Amino acid sequence: MHKLLLILSLLPAIALAKPPIDDETSCKDMPFFKHHSPENGEEEPLPRFLHQLDLSETQKTQIKSLFKAQRAEIDAKLNEAKSIGKEIHQLSFSSDYSNVKVQALLDKAAISHKAIALQKSRLDNALFKLLTDEQQKQLQSRFED
């Protein structure tokens, strides 16, 4: 009986220990790059895998401009994939459900995800080509580890 009273008395404390996140701090409708973008006009951050390389200021500028150039295209593709996911979810919980419709949406999602992966691969290769031979070898050895 004492254990039950103790557990019941702790429930409000547990519920208040981690309050729910407000909608304004949620990232559910935020584009991919917005999660990683600086706030308050700060400088654009470099990808983490480049942090330990000794990059010149020119390289840093070129890398940041590559990200800015690709941002809109990648965000559009991610939003498309997200909307397909919403369609699948809505169809799953509707009376209009059919395996054929879900399969068509899954095929569409696969094409969208493939396009995102291809775009990211192109961006990574463009970043790689901006590095010196020594930096490329350093990066390749880090990926091998």
GUPALUM-958400 format. One record per residue: residue in three letters; z, x, y of N, C-alpha, C, O in turn. Coordinates in pm, 1 decimal. Layout:
N
+------+----------+----------+----------+----------+----------+----------+----------+----------+----------+----------+----------+----------+
| code |      n.Z |      n.X |      n.Y |     ca.Z |     ca.X |     ca.Y |      c.Z |      c.X |      c.Y |      o.Z |      o.X |      o.Y |
+------+----------+----------+----------+----------+----------+----------+----------+----------+----------+----------+----------+----------+
|  ala |        Z |        X |        Y |        Z |        X |        Y |        Z |        X |        Y |        Z |        X |        Y |
...
+------+----------+----------+----------+----------+----------+----------+----------+----------+----------+----------+----------+----------+
// end
This chain:
145
+------+----------+----------+----------+----------+----------+----------+----------+----------+----------+----------+----------+----------+
| code |      n.Z |      n.X |      n.Y |     ca.Z |     ca.X |     ca.Y |      c.Z |      c.X |      c.Y |      o.Z |      o.X |      o.Y |
+------+----------+----------+----------+----------+----------+----------+----------+----------+----------+----------+----------+----------+
|  met |      0.0 |     82.3 |   -119.6 |      0.0 |      0.0 |      0.0 |      0.0 |     86.6 |    125.8 |    -69.0 |     57.6 |    223.6 |
|  his |     79.9 |    194.3 |    120.5 |     85.8 |    282.9 |    236.3 |    -49.3 |    351.9 |    260.1 |    -89.8 |    373.2 |    374.4 |
|  lys |   -117.7 |    386.3 |    151.1 |   -248.4 |    450.3 |    164.7 |   -349.1 |    355.6 |    228.5 |   -430.4 |    396.4 |    311.4 |
|  leu |   -343.1 |    231.0 |    189.6 |   -433.9 |    131.9 |    246.2 |   -408.7 |    113.7 |    395.6 |   -503.1 |    106.0 |    474.2 |
|  leu |   -282.1 |    106.9 |    434.7 |   -248.6 |     94.0 |    576.9 |   -292.2 |    217.8 |    654.7 |   -341.4 |    206.9 |    767.1 |
|  leu |   -274.2 |    334.5 |    595.1 |   -316.6 |    457.3 |    660.2 |   -468.2 |    459.4 |    679.7 |   -516.6 |    495.9 |    786.8 |
|  ile |   -542.0 |    420.8 |    577.7 |   -688.7 |    417.5 |    586.5 |   -733.8 |    316.5 |    691.8 |   -822.3 |    345.3 |    772.4 |
|  leu |   -673.3 |    199.7 |    690.7 |   -710.2 |     97.2 |    788.8 |   -676.7 |    139.4 |    931.2 |   -748.2 |    103.7 |   1024.8 |
|  ser |   -569.0 |    214.9 |    948.3 |   -533.4 |    259.2 |   1083.0 |   -626.7 |    369.5 |   1132.6 |   -641.1 |    387.8 |   1253.5 |
|  leu |   -689.9 |    442.9 |   1041.9 |   -781.3 |    550.9 |   1081.2 |   -922.9 |    502.3 |   1109.3 |   -999.7 |    573.8 |   1173.7 |
|  leu |   -960.0 |    383.5 |   1063.3 |  -1095.9 |    333.8 |   1082.7 |  -1138.8 |    328.2 |   1229.3 |  -1250.0 |    371.1 |   1259.9 |
|  pro |  -1056.0 |    277.2 |   1322.2 |  -1099.8 |    277.6 |   1462.5 |  -1121.6 |    418.4 |   1517.2 |  -1213.1 |    440.2 |   1596.6 |
|  ala |  -1039.8 |    512.8 |   1476.4 |  -1055.3 |    650.8 |   1522.6 |  -1185.7 |    710.3 |   1470.5 |  -1254.6 |    783.4 |   1541.7 |
|  ile |  -1218.1 |    678.8 |   1347.3 |  -1343.0 |    729.5 |   1289.0 |  -1463.2 |    668.4 |   1361.1 |  -1561.9 |    737.1 |   1387.5 |
|  ala |  -1454.7 |    541.2 |   1392.1 |  -1565.0 |    474.2 |   1461.0 |  -1587.2 |    531.0 |   1600.3 |  -1700.7 |    537.0 |   1647.6 |
|  leu |  -1480.1 |    572.5 |   1665.9 |  -1491.3 |    626.3 |   1801.5 |  -1518.9 |    776.1 |   1803.1 |  -1551.9 |    831.7 |   1907.8 |
|  ala |  -1505.9 |    841.3 |   1689.5 |  -1523.5 |    986.0 |   1684.5 |  -1663.3 |   1028.5 |   1725.9 |  -1679.4 |   1130.1 |   1793.5 |
|  lys |  -1763.8 |    953.0 |   1686.8 |  -1901.1 |    986.4 |   1724.9 |  -1968.4 |    859.3 |   1774.7 |  -2025.2 |    783.7 |   1695.8 |
|  pro |  -1962.1 |    835.6 |   1905.5 |  -2022.1 |    713.9 |   1958.5 |  -2174.1 |    718.5 |   1946.2 |  -2232.4 |    826.7 |   1939.5 |
|  pro |  -2238.8 |    601.6 |   1943.4 |  -2385.3 |    599.6 |   1933.8 |  -2448.8 |    662.7 |   2056.6 |  -2391.1 |    663.0 |   2165.3 |
|  ile |  -2568.7 |    716.2 |   2037.1 |  -2642.1 |    780.6 |   2145.3 |  -2705.3 |    673.3 |   2233.2 |  -2760.1 |    575.2 |   2183.0 |
|  asp |  -2697.4 |    692.8 |   2366.0 |  -2761.4 |    599.6 |   2458.4 |  -2912.2 |    608.1 |   2444.5 |  -2965.4 |    710.7 |   2402.1 |
|  asp |  -2981.6 |    500.1 |   2480.2 |  -3128.0 |    497.2 |   2471.2 |  -3192.3 |    602.1 |   2559.9 |  -3298.8 |    653.9 |   2526.1 |
|  glu |  -3129.5 |    635.0 |   2673.8 |  -3193.1 |    730.4 |   2764.7 |  -3192.2 |    871.7 |   2709.2 |  -3274.3 |    953.5 |   2750.8 |
|  thr |  -3101.6 |    903.8 |   2616.1 |  -3100.6 |   1036.1 |   2556.9 |  -3174.3 |   1038.0 |   2423.6 |  -3190.3 |   1144.0 |   2363.1 |
|  ser |  -3218.7 |    923.3 |   2378.1 |  -3291.0 |    914.9 |   2251.5 |  -3431.8 |    971.2 |   2269.6 |  -3486.7 |    967.9 |   2379.8 |
|  cys |  -3490.1 |   1022.8 |   2161.3 |  -3624.3 |   1079.6 |   2168.8 |  -3727.5 |    993.9 |   2099.1 |  -3839.2 |   1039.7 |   2075.3 |
|  lys |  -3693.2 |    870.3 |   2065.6 |  -3783.2 |    792.4 |   1981.2 |  -3920.2 |    767.7 |   2043.2 |  -4019.6 |    763.7 |   1970.7 |
|  asp |  -3928.5 |    751.0 |   2173.9 |  -4058.3 |    726.2 |   2236.3 |  -4108.5 |    846.6 |   2314.8 |  -4203.9 |    836.1 |   2391.8 |
|  met |  -4044.5 |    959.9 |   2295.2 |  -4077.5 |   1079.2 |   2370.2 |  -4189.1 |   1156.3 |   2299.2 |  -4182.9 |   1173.8 |   2177.5 |
|  pro |  -4290.7 |   1202.8 |   2372.1 |  -4396.3 |   1281.4 |   2308.4 |  -4340.8 |   1411.0 |   2250.1 |  -4235.9 |   1459.1 |   2293.1 |
|  phe |  -4411.5 |   1467.4 |   2152.3 |  -4367.8 |   1586.6 |   2081.0 |  -4328.1 |   1699.8 |   2175.1 |  -4218.7 |   1754.8 |   2162.8 |
|  phe |  -4415.0 |   1734.7 |   2268.0 |  -4387.3 |   1848.1 |   2353.5 |  -4273.6 |   1821.8 |   2451.2 |  -4211.8 |   1916.1 |   2500.6 |
|  lys |  -4245.1 |   1695.0 |   2479.7 |  -4137.0 |   1661.3 |   2570.9 |  -4002.3 |   1705.1 |   2513.0 |  -3910.8 |   1739.5 |   2588.0 |
|  his |  -3989.8 |   1704.0 |   2379.7 |  -3866.2 |   1746.9 |   2315.4 |  -3838.7 |   1893.3 |   2346.5 |  -3723.3 |   1934.4 |   2358.4 |
|  his |  -3943.0 |   1970.3 |   2359.3 |  -3930.3 |   2114.0 |   2375.2 |  -3963.7 |   2160.6 |   2516.6 |  -3963.6 |   2280.6 |   2544.0 |
|  ser |  -3991.8 |   2068.4 |   2604.5 |  -4030.4 |   2105.5 |   2740.1 |  -3907.1 |   2133.1 |   2825.1 |  -3801.4 |   2073.6 |   2803.9 |
|  pro |  -3921.3 |   2222.5 |   2920.0 |  -3809.1 |   2250.1 |   3009.2 |  -3786.8 |   2134.1 |   3104.6 |  -3877.5 |   2055.4 |   3131.6 |
|  glu |  -3665.5 |   2125.1 |   3154.9 |  -3633.4 |   2021.3 |   3251.7 |  -3611.9 |   2085.2 |   3388.4 |  -3595.3 |   2206.7 |   3399.4 |
|  asn |  -3612.5 |   2004.5 |   3489.4 |  -3585.0 |   2048.4 |   3627.0 |  -3681.8 |   2156.0 |   3673.8 |  -3642.2 |   2245.1 |   3749.0 |
|  gly |  -3806.3 |   2150.2 |   3631.8 |  -3907.2 |   2243.3 |   3679.9 |  -3891.3 |   2384.6 |   3628.3 |  -3951.1 |   2476.9 |   3683.6 |
|  glu |  -3812.2 |   2404.4 |   3523.6 |  -3795.9 |   2537.7 |   3467.5 |  -3926.8 |   2583.8 |   3405.5 |  -4020.9 |   2506.2 |   3388.9 |
|  glu |  -3930.5 |   2711.5 |   3371.8 |  -4050.3 |   2768.6 |   3311.9 |  -4069.8 |   2717.8 |   3168.9 |  -3972.7 |   2690.2 |   3098.4 |
|  glu |  -4194.0 |   2706.0 |   3127.5 |  -4229.5 |   2662.3 |   2991.9 |  -4177.7 |   2764.6 |   2890.1 |  -4206.0 |   2883.6 |   2904.3 |
|  pro |  -4102.4 |   2721.5 |   2787.5 |  -4050.3 |   2817.1 |   2688.7 |  -4159.6 |   2864.5 |   2593.2 |  -4257.3 |   2793.9 |   2568.5 |
|  leu |  -4141.4 |   2983.7 |   2540.6 |  -4233.9 |   3038.5 |   2441.3 |  -4192.2 |   2990.8 |   2302.7 |  -4075.3 |   2958.6 |   2281.2 |
|  pro |  -4286.1 |   2985.7 |   2208.6 |  -4249.9 |   2949.8 |   2071.1 |  -4147.2 |   3049.2 |   2016.0 |  -4149.4 |   3167.5 |   2049.8 |
|  arg |  -4058.0 |   2999.6 |   1931.2 |  -3949.9 |   3083.4 |   1878.6 |  -4000.6 |   3202.5 |   1799.6 |  -3939.1 |   3309.1 |   1803.0 |
|  phe |  -4112.0 |   3186.8 |   1728.1 |  -4159.5 |   3297.7 |   1645.8 |  -4212.0 |   3414.3 |   1729.7 |  -4237.8 |   3522.0 |   1675.9 |
|  leu |  -4228.1 |   3394.2 |   1861.4 |  -4273.5 |   3502.5 |   1948.8 |  -4159.3 |   3569.7 |   2024.7 |  -4182.5 |   3667.6 |   2095.7 |
|  his |  -4037.9 |   3519.8 |   2011.5 |  -3926.0 |   3569.4 |   2091.0 |  -3896.3 |   3716.7 |   2068.4 |  -3860.2 |   3785.9 |   2163.6 |
|  gln |  -3909.9 |   3767.5 |   1946.8 |  -3872.7 |   3906.0 |   1919.5 |  -3987.2 |   4004.2 |   1941.0 |  -3971.0 |   4124.3 |   1919.8 |
|  leu |  -4100.9 |   3954.2 |   1982.4 |  -4212.6 |   4043.6 |   2013.2 |  -4202.6 |   4085.2 |   2159.6 |  -4159.0 |   4007.7 |   2244.7 |
|  asp |  -4243.2 |   4207.0 |   2186.9 |  -4240.6 |   4257.2 |   2324.6 |  -4370.5 |   4215.0 |   2393.7 |  -4468.2 |   4289.8 |   2396.4 |
|  leu |  -4369.3 |   4094.2 |   2449.0 |  -4489.3 |   4039.9 |   2512.6 |  -4497.5 |   4083.6 |   2658.8 |  -4396.4 |   4091.6 |   2728.5 |
|  ser |  -4618.7 |   4111.2 |   2703.2 |  -4639.3 |   4141.6 |   2844.5 |  -4637.5 |   4011.1 |   2923.8 |  -4648.4 |   3902.5 |   2866.8 |
|  glu |  -4623.8 |   4022.9 |   3053.8 |  -4624.6 |   3903.0 |   3138.5 |  -4758.9 |   3830.6 |   3130.0 |  -4764.3 |   3707.8 |   3134.5 |
|  thr |  -4867.7 |   3908.2 |   3117.6 |  -5000.9 |   3849.2 |   3103.5 |  -5009.0 |   3766.7 |   2975.7 |  -5060.7 |   3655.0 |   2976.2 |
|  gln |  -4957.3 |   3822.6 |   2865.7 |  -4958.4 |   3750.3 |   2738.8 |  -4875.8 |   3621.7 |   2748.8 |  -4918.2 |   3516.3 |   2701.3 |
|  lys |  -4759.6 |   3631.2 |   2809.8 |  -4674.0 |   3512.9 |   2825.9 |  -4744.7 |   3404.1 |   2905.2 |  -4737.7 |   3286.2 |   2870.5 |
|  thr |  -4812.2 |   3444.0 |   3011.3 |  -4885.3 |   3348.0 |   3093.9 |  -4998.9 |   3283.5 |   3014.8 |  -5019.3 |   3162.3 |   3021.6 |
|  gln |  -5072.8 |   3365.7 |   2939.3 |  -5183.8 |   3313.3 |   2859.7 |  -5134.4 |   3217.4 |   2751.2 |  -5197.0 |   3114.5 |   2725.9 |
|  ile |  -5023.6 |   3250.9 |   2688.3 |  -4967.7 |   3165.6 |   2582.9 |  -4923.7 |   3032.1 |   2641.2 |  -4950.2 |   2926.6 |   2583.5 |
|  lys |  -4857.9 |   3036.8 |   2753.8 |  -4811.0 |   2913.1 |   2817.6 |  -4929.3 |   2826.0 |   2861.0 |  -4923.0 |   2703.5 |   2851.8 |
|  ser |  -5036.0 |   2889.0 |   2907.9 |  -5152.2 |   2809.8 |   2948.6 |  -5221.6 |   2747.8 |   2826.5 |  -5274.9 |   2637.2 |   2835.3 |
|  leu |  -5221.0 |   2819.1 |   2712.4 |  -5276.1 |   2761.6 |   2589.3 |  -5198.4 |   2636.5 |   2548.9 |  -5258.3 |   2535.1 |   2513.0 |
|  phe |  -5065.7 |   2643.1 |   2554.7 |  -4983.8 |   2527.5 |   2520.0 |  -5009.9 |   2411.0 |   2614.7 |  -5019.8 |   2296.1 |   2571.4 |
|  lys |  -5020.7 |   2440.2 |   2741.8 |  -5045.9 |   2333.3 |   2839.2 |  -5181.3 |   2267.7 |   2813.2 |  -5195.6 |   2146.0 |   2824.8 |
|  ala |  -5279.9 |   2349.4 |   2778.2 |  -5414.4 |   2296.3 |   2753.6 |  -5417.0 |   2207.3 |   2629.2 |  -5491.8 |   2109.7 |   2625.1 |
|  gln |  -5337.4 |   2239.4 |   2529.3 |  -5337.3 |   2164.5 |   2403.3 |  -5241.7 |   2046.1 |   2403.9 |  -5252.8 |   1957.5 |   2319.2 |
|  arg |  -5149.3 |   2043.6 |   2497.1 |  -5042.5 |   1943.8 |   2498.6 |  -5094.3 |   1800.3 |   2492.0 |  -5049.3 |   1722.7 |   2407.7 |
|  ala |  -5185.7 |   1764.8 |   2577.4 |  -5233.3 |   1625.8 |   2584.1 |  -5301.3 |   1584.1 |   2453.8 |  -5279.3 |   1473.3 |   2404.8 |
|  glu |  -5382.9 |   1671.6 |   2398.4 |  -5455.3 |   1638.7 |   2275.7 |  -5359.6 |   1620.7 |   2157.8 |  -5373.3 |   1525.6 |   2080.9 |
|  ile |  -5263.6 |   1710.7 |   2143.5 |  -5168.0 |   1700.6 |   2033.1 |  -5079.6 |   1577.6 |   2050.8 |  -5052.8 |   1506.3 |   1954.1 |
|  asp |  -5034.5 |   1552.3 |   2172.6 |  -4952.9 |   1432.7 |   2198.2 |  -5028.0 |   1305.5 |   2163.0 |  -4970.4 |   1213.1 |   2105.5 |
|  ala |  -5156.7 |   1299.8 |   2197.1 |  -5236.8 |   1180.9 |   2165.9 |  -5247.1 |   1160.9 |   2014.7 |  -5235.3 |   1048.6 |   1965.6 |
|  lys |  -5269.0 |   1269.2 |   1941.9 |  -5279.1 |   1259.5 |   1796.1 |  -5145.4 |   1220.1 |   1734.2 |  -5141.8 |   1142.1 |   1639.1 |
|  leu |  -5036.3 |   1273.3 |   1787.1 |  -4903.9 |   1236.9 |   1735.3 |  -4871.9 |   1090.3 |   1763.8 |  -4813.9 |   1021.4 |   1679.8 |
|  asn |  -4909.4 |   1043.7 |   1880.8 |  -4887.6 |    902.1 |   1912.6 |  -4969.5 |    811.5 |   1821.9 |  -4923.6 |    704.2 |   1783.0 |
|  glu |  -5090.9 |    854.6 |   1788.1 |  -5174.2 |    778.0 |   1695.6 |  -5108.2 |    770.0 |   1558.4 |  -5103.7 |    663.2 |   1497.3 |
|  ala |  -5057.1 |    883.2 |   1510.1 |  -4990.1 |    885.5 |   1379.8 |  -4864.8 |    798.0 |   1381.9 |  -4834.3 |    729.5 |   1284.3 |
|  lys |  -4794.1 |    801.0 |   1492.0 |  -4673.2 |    718.8 |   1504.7 |  -4708.2 |    570.0 |   1502.6 |  -4637.7 |    490.6 |   1440.3 |
|  ser |  -4815.7 |    532.5 |   1569.7 |  -4854.9 |    390.6 |   1571.6 |  -4900.3 |    344.3 |   1433.2 |  -4876.0 |    229.6 |   1395.7 |
|  ile |  -4965.6 |    431.6 |   1357.4 |  -5004.8 |    397.1 |   1220.4 |  -4880.0 |    375.2 |   1135.2 |  -4874.4 |    282.6 |   1054.3 |
|  gly |  -4780.5 |    461.0 |   1154.2 |  -4654.9 |    444.2 |   1081.7 |  -4588.1 |    311.0 |   1114.0 |  -4532.8 |    245.6 |   1025.5 |
|  lys |  -4593.4 |    271.5 |   1240.1 |  -4537.0 |    141.8 |   1279.6 |  -4614.0 |     26.6 |   1213.6 |  -4554.6 |    -71.4 |   1168.7 |
|  glu |  -4746.3 |     40.3 |   1208.5 |  -4828.8 |    -63.6 |   1143.5 |  -4792.3 |    -77.9 |    995.7 |  -4781.3 |   -189.3 |    944.4 |
|  ile |  -4773.6 |     34.9 |    928.2 |  -4736.0 |     31.4 |    786.9 |  -4600.5 |    -36.7 |    770.6 |  -4581.8 |   -119.5 |    681.4 |
|  his |  -4506.8 |     -1.3 |    857.1 |  -4373.1 |    -61.3 |    851.4 |  -4380.2 |   -212.9 |    873.9 |  -4317.8 |   -290.2 |    801.3 |
|  gln |  -4456.2 |   -253.7 |    974.1 |  -4468.4 |   -396.7 |   1002.9 |  -4536.0 |   -470.7 |    888.2 |  -4496.0 |   -581.6 |    852.7 |
|  leu |  -4637.4 |   -409.7 |    831.3 |  -4707.2 |   -472.4 |    719.4 |  -4616.3 |   -484.0 |    596.8 |  -4623.6 |   -582.0 |    522.6 |
|  ser |  -4531.5 |   -384.5 |    576.0 |  -4440.3 |   -386.0 |    461.6 |  -4343.9 |   -503.4 |    467.1 |  -4300.9 |   -554.3 |    363.5 |
|  phe |  -4310.2 |   -546.0 |    587.5 |  -4214.2 |   -654.3 |    604.4 |  -4281.1 |   -781.6 |    656.8 |  -4222.9 |   -855.7 |    736.1 |
|  ser |  -4403.0 |   -805.2 |    611.8 |  -4473.4 |   -927.0 |    652.7 |  -4524.4 |  -1001.0 |    529.6 |  -4532.8 |   -945.5 |    420.0 |
|  ser |  -4557.4 |  -1125.2 |    550.3 |  -4612.4 |  -1204.6 |    439.5 |  -4760.0 |  -1173.3 |    416.8 |  -4819.7 |  -1220.5 |    320.1 |
|  asp |  -4819.0 |  -1093.2 |    506.7 |  -4959.6 |  -1055.9 |    498.5 |  -4980.1 |   -925.9 |    419.3 |  -5089.5 |   -869.5 |    420.2 |
|  tyr |  -4876.1 |   -878.7 |    351.4 |  -4880.1 |   -751.1 |    279.3 |  -4983.0 |   -752.9 |    166.9 |  -4998.1 |   -851.1 |     94.2 |
|  ser |  -5053.0 |   -640.4 |    156.0 |  -5138.2 |   -617.3 |     38.8 |  -5151.0 |   -466.5 |     18.7 |  -5150.6 |   -389.7 |    114.9 |
|  asn |  -5162.1 |   -426.0 |   -105.5 |  -5176.4 |   -283.2 |   -137.1 |  -5301.8 |   -224.7 |    -73.1 |  -5302.1 |   -109.4 |    -30.2 |
|  val |  -5407.3 |   -303.5 |    -66.8 |  -5534.1 |   -256.9 |    -10.0 |  -5516.4 |   -223.2 |    138.3 |  -5564.9 |   -120.1 |    185.1 |
|  lys |  -5446.9 |   -310.4 |    212.1 |  -5425.1 |   -286.8 |    355.0 |  -5337.0 |   -163.8 |    377.4 |  -5363.6 |    -83.0 |    466.4 |
|  val |  -5233.0 |   -150.5 |    296.8 |  -5144.8 |    -34.0 |    310.1 |  -5220.8 |     93.4 |    275.5 |  -5205.5 |    194.7 |    343.7 |
|  gln |  -5301.3 |     89.8 |    172.0 |  -5379.9 |    206.7 |    133.6 |  -5476.2 |    247.1 |    245.6 |  -5494.0 |    365.9 |    272.4 |
|  ala |  -5537.7 |    149.0 |    310.2 |  -5628.8 |    179.1 |    421.4 |  -5552.0 |    245.6 |    535.9 |  -5601.0 |    340.8 |    596.7 |
|  leu |  -5431.6 |    195.4 |    565.2 |  -5350.0 |    256.7 |    671.0 |  -5303.5 |    396.6 |    631.3 |  -5297.8 |    486.3 |    715.4 |
|  leu |  -5270.6 |    415.4 |    505.2 |  -5229.3 |    548.1 |    458.4 |  -5345.1 |    647.6 |    466.7 |  -5324.6 |    764.3 |    500.3 |
|  asp |  -5465.4 |    602.2 |    436.4 |  -5583.1 |    688.6 |    450.3 |  -5604.1 |    727.2 |    596.4 |  -5636.1 |    841.8 |    627.8 |
|  lys |  -5585.6 |    630.1 |    684.2 |  -5598.6 |    655.0 |    827.4 |  -5490.5 |    753.3 |    874.0 |  -5517.5 |    841.4 |    955.7 |
|  ala |  -5369.3 |    738.1 |    822.3 |  -5258.9 |    828.4 |    857.6 |  -5286.7 |    969.5 |    807.1 |  -5256.8 |   1067.0 |    876.1 |
|  ala |  -5343.4 |    981.1 |    687.9 |  -5375.0 |   1112.9 |    632.5 |  -5477.1 |   1184.9 |    719.4 |  -5465.9 |   1305.3 |    742.5 |
|  ile |  -5575.6 |   1111.8 |    767.1 |  -5676.6 |   1171.2 |    856.0 |  -5611.1 |   1217.8 |    985.6 |  -5641.0 |   1326.3 |   1035.6 |
|  ser |  -5522.4 |   1136.1 |   1039.0 |  -5452.9 |   1170.1 |   1163.2 |  -5365.3 |   1294.2 |   1145.3 |  -5365.8 |   1383.9 |   1229.7 |
|  his |  -5289.9 |   1298.8 |   1034.7 |  -5202.8 |   1414.4 |   1008.8 |  -5284.4 |   1540.9 |    983.6 |  -5243.4 |   1650.5 |   1021.7 |
|  lys |  -5397.9 |   1525.6 |    920.5 |  -5486.0 |   1640.0 |    896.6 |  -5537.3 |   1694.5 |   1030.3 |  -5544.3 |   1815.9 |   1049.2 |
|  ala |  -5572.8 |   1605.8 |   1122.0 |  -5620.8 |   1648.0 |   1253.9 |  -5510.6 |   1720.1 |   1331.2 |  -5537.3 |   1818.2 |   1400.6 |
|  ile |  -5387.5 |   1672.2 |   1319.3 |  -5274.7 |   1738.4 |   1386.7 |  -5253.6 |   1877.7 |   1329.4 |  -5235.7 |   1973.8 |   1404.3 |
|  ala |  -5255.7 |   1889.1 |   1196.3 |  -5236.4 |   2019.1 |   1132.0 |  -5348.4 |   2116.5 |   1169.5 |  -5323.7 |   2235.2 |   1190.8 |
|  leu |  -5470.6 |   2066.0 |   1177.3 |  -5583.5 |   2149.7 |   1216.1 |  -5568.7 |   2197.8 |   1360.1 |  -5594.2 |   2314.5 |   1389.8 |
|  gln |  -5527.8 |   2108.3 |   1449.0 |  -5509.0 |   2145.7 |   1589.3 |  -5398.6 |   2250.7 |   1602.9 |  -5412.5 |   2346.6 |   1678.8 |
|  lys |  -5289.8 |   2232.3 |   1529.4 |  -5180.0 |   2329.0 |   1534.6 |  -5224.6 |   2463.2 |   1479.2 |  -5188.7 |   2568.1 |   1532.7 |
|  ser |  -5302.5 |   2460.0 |   1372.9 |  -5354.1 |   2583.4 |   1314.8 |  -5443.9 |   2657.6 |   1413.5 |  -5435.5 |   2779.8 |   1425.6 |
|  arg |  -5529.4 |   2584.1 |   1483.7 |  -5615.6 |   2645.7 |   1585.9 |  -5532.4 |   2708.7 |   1697.8 |  -5561.1 |   2819.2 |   1743.9 |
|  leu |  -5429.0 |   2636.2 |   1740.1 |  -5342.0 |   2686.5 |   1845.9 |  -5270.3 |   2813.2 |   1800.6 |  -5263.6 |   2910.8 |   1875.4 |
|  asp |  -5216.6 |   2812.3 |   1678.2 |  -5149.1 |   2931.0 |   1625.9 |  -5244.0 |   3050.0 |   1617.9 |  -5205.3 |   3162.4 |   1649.8 |
|  asn |  -5368.1 |   3026.0 |   1575.6 |  -5465.6 |   3134.0 |   1567.7 |  -5501.3 |   3187.6 |   1705.4 |  -5517.5 |   3308.3 |   1723.5 |
|  ala |  -5513.5 |   3097.6 |   1802.5 |  -5542.9 |   3142.5 |   1939.0 |  -5427.9 |   3227.2 |   1992.8 |  -5450.6 |   3326.7 |   2061.6 |
|  leu |  -5304.2 |   3187.8 |   1961.4 |  -5187.5 |   3267.1 |   2002.5 |  -5190.3 |   3403.1 |   1933.6 |  -5163.9 |   3505.6 |   1996.5 |
|  phe |  -5221.8 |   3403.8 |   1806.5 |  -5226.7 |   3527.3 |   1729.2 |  -5328.9 |   3625.1 |   1787.2 |  -5304.8 |   3745.6 |   1792.9 |
|  lys |  -5442.2 |   3571.9 |   1829.6 |  -5548.1 |   3657.7 |   1884.6 |  -5511.6 |   3716.8 |   2020.0 |  -5571.9 |   3815.5 |   2062.3 |
|  leu |  -5413.4 |   3658.0 |   2089.0 |  -5368.7 |   3713.2 |   2217.3 |  -5276.6 |   3834.1 |   2200.0 |  -5251.8 |   3908.0 |   2295.3 |
|  leu |  -5226.7 |   3853.5 |   2079.2 |  -5133.6 |   3963.0 |   2053.1 |  -5208.4 |   4093.5 |   2028.9 |  -5324.2 |   4093.9 |   1987.2 |
|  thr |  -5139.9 |   4203.3 |   2055.7 |  -5196.2 |   4334.7 |   2024.4 |  -5189.8 |   4354.2 |   1873.4 |  -5124.2 |   4277.6 |   1802.9 |
|  asp |  -5259.1 |   4458.2 |   1823.6 |  -5258.7 |   4485.6 |   1679.6 |  -5116.8 |   4509.2 |   1628.4 |  -5080.4 |   4461.0 |   1521.1 |
|  glu |  -5038.3 |   4582.1 |   1703.6 |  -4900.4 |   4610.5 |   1663.0 |  -4816.5 |   4482.1 |   1659.6 |  -4738.5 |   4461.1 |   1566.6 |
|  gln |  -4832.5 |   4398.1 |   1759.4 |  -4759.6 |   4271.7 |   1762.9 |  -4801.4 |   4180.2 |   1648.0 |  -4718.5 |   4110.4 |   1589.7 |
|  gln |  -4931.6 |   4181.3 |   1616.2 |  -4980.0 |   4100.8 |   1503.6 |  -4916.4 |   4147.0 |   1372.8 |  -4876.9 |   4064.8 |   1290.1 |
|  lys |  -4906.5 |   4279.3 |   1354.2 |  -4844.9 |   4332.4 |   1232.4 |  -4696.2 |   4296.1 |   1226.9 |  -4644.9 |   4262.1 |   1120.3 |
|  gln |  -4626.7 |   4303.0 |   1341.1 |  -4485.1 |   4265.3 |   1346.0 |  -4468.4 |   4119.0 |   1306.6 |  -4380.5 |   4084.1 |   1227.7 |
|  leu |  -4553.2 |   4035.0 |   1362.3 |  -4544.1 |   3892.0 |   1334.5 |  -4573.7 |   3862.3 |   1188.3 |  -4504.5 |   3781.9 |   1125.9 |
|  gln |  -4675.6 |   3926.6 |   1133.5 |  -4710.0 |   3905.4 |    993.6 |  -4596.7 |   3952.2 |    902.2 |  -4567.4 |   3886.6 |    802.3 |
|  ser |  -4533.5 |   4063.4 |    934.7 |  -4422.4 |   4111.5 |    850.8 |  -4302.4 |   4018.3 |    860.2 |  -4229.4 |   4003.2 |    762.3 |
|  arg |  -4280.3 |   3956.2 |    974.1 |  -4169.9 |   3860.5 |    988.0 |  -4196.7 |   3735.7 |    904.1 |  -4103.8 |   3678.6 |    846.9 |
|  phe |  -4322.2 |   3693.0 |    896.2 |  -4354.9 |   3574.4 |    816.0 |  -4347.3 |   3603.3 |    667.1 |  -4322.2 |   3512.9 |    587.5 |
|  glu |  -4368.9 |   3730.6 |    628.1 |  -4360.6 |   3767.3 |    487.9 |  -4216.3 |   3767.5 |    438.4 |  -4191.2 |   3743.4 |    320.3 |
|  asp |  -4121.4 |   3794.5 |    528.0 |  -3979.0 |   3802.2 |    488.8 |  -3916.9 |   3671.5 |    458.5 |  -3798.7 |   3665.6 |    424.8 |
+------+----------+----------+----------+----------+----------+----------+----------+----------+----------+----------+----------+----------+
// end
